[in-house]
Amino acid sequence: MDKYQIDYHLFGKHAGRNRFRKVMALLSRNLEMIANIPNFRICICSSFEAVQISWLKRRTSVMFDDNEIAPNWLYAKFVSHVITPSVIDKKLFVRNGIAERKIIRYNGFKEDIYLADYEPDPAFLKIMPFCDFVTVRPENIYASYVSKNASSITGDLIQALLNSGYKILYLPRYEIDYSYVDKKNTNIFIPSSPLNGLDVCYYSQAVLTGAGTFAREAALLGTPAVSFFAGETLLSVDQALIKENKMYYSRDIRSILSFLRNTRKREFNQNKSRAVQQQVFSLIDDILYKC
């Protein structure tokens, strides 16, 4: 938002891994939002805090959710509508307390909705020190959905890629992530400011990430996508893309390198994404009409 000079108001901050601090930060942030956010007619979001605020203000909320293993019970009783990909079994949301009548499904992935309007930036490669590269983003080992005993494979993966002759765009999350790389290595580029993630996916030879959304963006753009997610359970949306051979999952470095050697880019089917976007927009129009 700073980069594109978008005006915004920031509420709260990251509370770390401690669950008590997370709860206190949530309560504090919600109180601050209730006091500062002006009235609105409808809330369209992917944030359970926004749903809670909408309920307190007695406003309609539309939640976009493609994560059935997240603590969805945090918004289940407060949400008006939940829009979700059809590859996710409704029962998985109902099990978390979401009434089945609130669930609205569409035939695609949430990433399709904004990929429908994506136009690659032809100047993107000018900021890169090399044209051919793979992108690596570490796992979020501090996330609540990752076991406290989880360890990162990022350092070993980076070294294996370098040994195999790859140049790397590296996107660290936390300070500890810098310890996995030699910042003086000229075959590793760490940008000094945020990059457009879709351009990163589009121009990379491959995207290797511990994050689901980033892998799905690459997969739908036709770029070889590797997920080395550190959690115990893959999301249904990831399983669907793996079944379609658009994404590869492994935490075995030799298997990942073998996948990269034997996989090439596919053509980006933007028409499919546009059809998904149109379906979702129609669903929202129906909700607005009834609101």
N, C-alpha and C positions, 0 to 999 in steps of 0.2 A: 504493500500500500504506500509506503514511503517512496519507493522507486517510481511509482506511477502517479504520485502526488494526489492520492485519494484521501480525503479527510475522514477521520475516524476517531472513535473514543475507545480506549483500551480499558477493560475492566479486569482487575485481578492479575495474577501471574501464576506461572507453573509452580505447583506445590511440592514437587519431588515425588518420591516413591512412598513415603509414609502415608498410610491410609487415613490416620487421624487428621493429619495436615491437609490431605485432599478434601476431606469432609468440611473442615473449617474454612478452607479456601472457597469451596463451593457455596457455603452459606453466606460468606462475606461478599462474594461476587454477585450472588442473587439479590442480596439486599441493596447493593450499590446499583444494580440494573433497575430494580423496581423503582428506586428513587430518581433515576436519571433518564430512563427511556420514555419518550413521549407516547401518547396513545396511538394505536394503530388498529386497522380493521382485521388483518389476517397476518399470521406469521408463517413464512415458508422457510424451513431450516433443516439442518442436520445436526442439531445441538439439543441435548436434553435440557440444558439450562433454559434455552429459549422457549421450549415447550412449557416448562414450569412457570416461567414469567408470564406466558400467554394465558395459562390457566388462572393465575392469580389476578390478571387483568381482565379475565372473562372474555377472552378473544379466541377465535378459531386458530388452531395450529396445524400445519401440514409438515410432517416429519419425513425426510428422505433417509432411509436406513437400509444398508446392505450388509450389516454386521449382526448376525444372529447370536454370536457368542459374547457380545458386549453386555454390560448390565442394563439391558433395555427396561427392566422394571423401574428404573429411575424416572422414566417418562410415561410408562404404560398407562397409568390411571389418569394422566393429565392431557394426553394428546387427543386431537380430534380425528386426524387421519394419518395413516402411515403408508407411504408409497415405497414399494420395494420390488426388486427384480423377481421375475417369475421362477427363476431357478432355485429360489429359497423356499423350502417347504413352509407353508403357513403355520404348521404346528409348532415350529421352532420359535416363532414369535408369540403364539398363543401361550406356550409354556412359560414365557416370561411375563405373562399377565396382560398382554395386549388383546383386546376383544377382536374376534375374527371379523366382525362387521366394520371395524376401522381400517382393515388392511386392503390396500388397493395395489394391484400388481401390473407390471409392464414387461414387455418382452425385450430385454436388453440389460445393459449394465449402466450404473450411474455415470460412469466415465463417458458413455456414448452421448449423454445429454449435452456436454460442453465440447466434446470432440466434433460434434456436428458443425460447429462454427469455427473450428480451428484453421488458421492459416499460418504455415511455417514462416518464421522470420528469416528472410534471405541473408540478413546481416549477422545471424547468430554465430556463424563460424569465425567471424572476424575477432571475437573475443577469446577464441580458443588458440592455444599454441600449436595444435595439431588438428588435422582434419579427420583422421581415422582414429577412433577411440571407443572404449567401452566405458560405461558409467557405473560406479559402485556407490551404493548408499548403505551404511551399516544398519544392523538391527536396532530396534528400540528396546534395549535390554532393561530399561527403567520402567517400561509400561506395566500396568497392573495385570495385563493378560499374559505376561511372560513370567515364568518361574524365577524365583529369587536365585536359584542355582544355575540359571542359564548363563552360558558364556558365549562370547562372540567368535565367529570364524573369520571375521573381516581381515585381520592381520595376515593370516595364513593365505586367505584367498587373494589378497592384493599381491603378496609375494609370488604366488603361483602364476598369476596373470602376467606379472612383469617377467618372470622366467620364460613364459611362453611368447614373449615379444609384444604384448599388448601395451598400448598407451591408455592412461586412465584419467577420466574426469572423476574426481572424488568429492562426495558431498557429505561431510561429517554432520552429525546431529549435535553431539555434546563434546565437551572439552576432551573427555577420555578418547573420543574417536580419532583425535590427532595422533595419539600414541601408536596407532596401527600402521602409520605410514612414515616414510622418510620425506619430510617436506622439501628437502634439497634435491630429491630425485627429479630430473627433468622430464621423465616419462609420466609423472603424476602432476595433474593440475588441480589446485584447490581454489575455486573462485573466491574473490574477496567480498562479493555481494550476492544476493539471491539471483538465481537464474529462472527463466520461464521453464517450468518442468516439462511442458509438452514439447518445447523446442529441444530440450535435452533428450527426451525419448526419441523424437523424430530423427535427429542427426546422429545419434549413437549407433555404433555397430551392434551393440547389445546393452541391455540394462540389467544389472544384477543388484538386487535390493532386498533388505529385510522387511520392507514395507509393502502392504498389499496394493494400495491405490497406485503407487508408482509403477509396480509391475503390471497392473491391469492397463494403465495408460499406454505403456510400451506395447503390450500384447495387442491391444486394439488398433494401435498405429501401424502394426505389422513388424515392429522391431523385436528381435529375439529377447524374450523376457525370462529372467531367472529370479525366482523367489527363494530366499534362504531364511524365511520367517522363523523366528525362534520360539514362537508359541507352540502349544501342544496340538491345537486343532486348526486346520485350514478352513477359511470361510467357504460357504457354498459357492459364492461367485468365483473364487479362485479354483475350486475343484471343477467347476464347469469349464473354465478356460483351459485347465490342464487336460480335461477330457477331450476338448476340441483341438488339442495340440497347439494352442496359441501361447501357453505358458509352461515353464518347466519348474518343478520344485525339487530341491535337494539341498542338504547341508554337507554333502560329500564333495570335496573340492575336485577330486579326479572326475567324478560324474559331471560336475558343472563344466569343466574344461572340455570334456568329450562332447557335451551338448553344444558348446560354442563352436567347436571345430566342424560340427556336422549340421549346422543350422544357418540359414540365410534369411534376409529380410523378405517380408511379404508385402504386397500392395495394400495400402490403407483403403479400406472400403468405407468411404465417408457417407455414401448413400445409405448404408445400413444405420449408421449413427444418426443421420438426419431423420430416418423413419422412426427411430426410437425417440428422438427429441420431440417429434410431432405428436407421437402417442402420449408422451408425458404432458406436453402442453395442453392437449385436449382434456386429459384427466384433471389438470389444475383448473381449466376453464369451467368444467362441470362443478367443481367444488366452489369456485367463486360465484357461479350462478346461483347456487343453493345457499350461499353464505348470507 
